[in-house]
Amino acid sequence: MRRISPDTFTLVFGVAYIGLMGNAMFLVACLPVVFLAMFTDPAQTWLLLAILGVLVAPALAALFSVFRAYSEEGSLEVVRGFWRSWRATARKALTIGALVSIALVILVLDIRVLTETSYAGLTVPLLAVLAVLVVAITPLALAALADVPDARIRDLLKVSALLGVRRWYLTALSVIILITLIAFFAYRPALALGLAATPLLYVVWANSRFTLKPAVVDVEITTTATS
């Protein structure tokens, strides 16, 4: 039998540790949202969920920072790295989360109102597409924030929207993964948060970072090299 090399063992251990501890930190950071979603009827408390859902944004940005540190440096400093990044990006991430939440609430309310009108066939699909676009831009903006914490929110959203639409196939993949995670959480919340969240969100991060590469990653590398 072939022996497992130390590098392979280290890689497997690192991936497992990132997965388990990343899930744990993400769960702690989103605990109010998780508690509300699990123990209330989302159809009745959707507005409160939209308000508390703002907390997911800094948790995602912090988790994306952990992914970035592991991908580039092999860092396994998950706990301290997560909360250090959370503190560094929380203000901007919360602002992004609030903007997204407000936009989604407005769009959902508009869809509910316009569904009963004669213009539903024209307006509802358009508003639904806008809602999906808002959801799709969110992980892109948070991934960009994890890479460039000093960037302005306006620039983060602008670049994310532009590249997200230009590379729509990658954006669509991220949306599908996010929908899969939400559906899994609705069906098996313990497994979704205990095992599946970090692997699926890692794919979203890697996909988002590749989408942002021309405007964020390459520019950041060039700036670092010349400074």
ABEGO torsion letter per residue (X at the ends): XBBBBAAAAAAAAAAAAAAAAAAAAAAAAAAAAAAAAAABBAAAAAAAAAAAAAAAAAAAAAAAAAAAAAAAAGBABAAAAAAAAAAAAAAAAAAAAAAAAAAAAAAAAAAAAAAABAAAAAAAAAAAAAAAAAAAAAAAAAAAAAABAABBAAAAAAAAAAAAAABAAAAAAAAAAAAAAAAAAAABAAAAAAAAAAAAAAAAAAAAAAAAAAAAAAAAAAAAAAX
